[in-house]
Amino acid sequence: MSSFRSTVENMSKLMDEMGITELDLERQLLLGLYRKHIHLSKQQAVAAAPVGFVPQNKTTSNEKLSGHVLKSPMVGVAYLAPEPGAKPFVKVGDTVHAGDTVALVEAMKTFNPIKSDVDGVIKEILVSDGTAVEFDMPIIVIE
C-alpha cells in the first residue's frame, strides 16, 4: 500500500500547487472486492502573491491596478505561450484586439484560452509562465 500512500502525498502536493481544496481518490483491487477510498480536503491558504509571482513592471501589491484587468476564470496553471519554448502570446507593450488569446489556464488537463475582451495595449503581465492561479485572480492589465 506504500504506492497508494505516495499517490496520496503526490496528490496533496498537486492540490497545494493548483489551489485545489477537495479531491477524492479511490483504489480497487481484485475485481472490485477490495476498495480503498480517500477524501482529501484542505483549507485554502490566503497568500499575498502566488509562488513564482514575478511582475513584469514595477507595480507593487500596495498599488491599485489601473486599466482593464483580465482575470482567471478558474483555478489552474497559467501559461503565457502556446507550448514550452514558444514565443509568448503577448508581452508588455503589445497591441491586442478583443478576441485575441493572451494566455492559457490549464485545469484538469484542459487548456482554456484567456482572450482579451477589449482592444488596447498590454500594460502589465501579473503572472509568470507556469504559475498556479486562483479563480478571479488578475493575470493581465490592458490600457
C-alpha positions in Angstrom: 0.0 0.0 0.0 3.0 2.3 0.1 2.4 3.2 -3.6 -1.1 4.4 -2.7 0.3 6.5 0.2 2.8 8.1 -2.2 0.0 8.7 -4.6 -2.0 10.5 -1.9 1.1 12.5 -0.9 1.7 13.5 -4.5 -1.9 14.5 -5.0 -1.7 16.6 -1.8 1.2 18.4 -3.2 -0.6 18.9 -6.5 -3.6 20.3 -4.6 -1.3 22.8 -3.0 0.2 23.8 -6.3 -3.1 24.2 -8.1 -5.1 25.6 -5.3 -7.5 22.7 -5.2 -9.2 22.2 -1.8 -11.2 19.0 -2.4 -10.1 15.7 -4.0 -11.4 12.1 -3.9 -9.2 9.1 -4.6 -10.4 5.5 -5.0 -8.4 2.3 -5.5 -10.0 -1.0 -6.4 -8.3 -4.4 -6.5 -9.5 -8.0 -7.0 -12.3 -7.1 -9.4 -13.7 -4.6 -7.1 -13.8 -6.8 -4.0 -11.2 -4.6 -2.3 -11.8 -0.9 -2.4 -10.0 1.9 -0.6 -11.5 5.4 -0.8 -9.7 8.6 0.3 -11.2 12.1 0.5 -8.7 14.9 0.8 -9.9 18.3 2.0 -7.7 21.3 2.8 -8.4 24.8 3.8 -7.4 27.3 1.2 -4.4 29.4 2.4 -4.5 33.1 1.7 -1.3 34.4 0.2 -0.2 37.9 -0.9 1.2 36.5 -4.2 1.4 33.0 -5.7 4.6 31.1 -5.8 6.6 32.1 -8.9 5.0 35.6 -9.0 7.3 37.9 -11.0 5.6 41.1 -12.2 7.0 42.4 -15.5 6.9 46.0 -14.3 7.2 47.9 -11.0 3.6 47.7 -9.7 3.6 46.7 -6.0 0.9 45.0 -4.1 0.1 48.3 -2.4 -0.8 50.0 -5.7 -4.2 49.6 -7.2 -4.3 48.1 -10.7 -5.4 50.7 -13.2 -6.7 49.7 -16.7 -8.8 46.8 -17.8 -7.8 43.7 -15.8 -8.2 40.2 -17.3 -8.7 37.7 -14.5 -8.5 33.9 -14.4 -11.9 32.3 -14.9 -10.8 29.2 -12.9 -8.3 27.7 -10.6 -5.4 26.2 -12.6 -2.0 26.9 -14.0 -1.4 30.0 -16.3 0.7 29.6 -19.4 1.9 32.7 -21.4 2.9 30.7 -24.5 1.2 28.0 -26.5 3.9 25.5 -25.7 7.2 25.3 -23.8 9.9 27.4 -25.6 7.4 29.0 -27.9 7.0 32.8 -28.4 4.6 34.2 -25.7 1.1 35.2 -26.8 1.8 38.8 -25.7 4.4 40.9 -24.0 4.2 44.3 -22.3 3.7 47.0 -24.9 1.9 44.7 -27.4 -1.3 45.9 -29.0 -4.2 43.4 -28.6 -7.7 43.3 -30.0 -10.9 41.9 -28.5 -10.8 38.1 -29.1 -7.0 37.7 -29.1 -5.7 34.9 -26.9 -3.3 36.4 -24.3 -2.7 33.3 -22.1 -3.9 29.8 -21.3 -5.2 28.4 -18.0 -4.8 24.7 -17.6 -7.4 23.0 -15.4 -7.8 19.2 -15.2 -5.6 18.7 -18.3 -7.7 21.1 -20.4 -6.1 24.2 -21.8 -8.6 27.1 -21.6 -7.7 30.2 -23.7 -7.8 33.6 -21.9 -9.0 36.1 -24.5 -8.9 39.9 -24.4 -12.4 41.3 -24.3 -11.1 44.8 -25.2 -8.8 46.5 -27.7 -5.7 48.0 -26.1 -2.1 47.8 -25.1 -0.7 45.2 -22.7 0.3 47.3 -19.7 1.3 44.6 -17.2 1.6 40.8 -17.0 1.0 39.8 -13.4 1.9 36.1 -13.5 4.9 34.1 -14.7 4.6 31.2 -17.1 3.6 28.1 -15.2 2.2 30.0 -12.2 -0.7 28.5 -10.2 -3.6 30.9 -10.4 -6.8 31.2 -8.3 -10.3 31.9 -9.6 -10.8 35.7 -10.3 -7.0 36.3 -9.9 -5.7 39.2 -12.0 -3.5 38.0 -14.8 -3.0 40.8 -17.3 -3.7 44.5 -17.4 -4.7 46.2 -20.7 -4.8 50.0 -21.2 
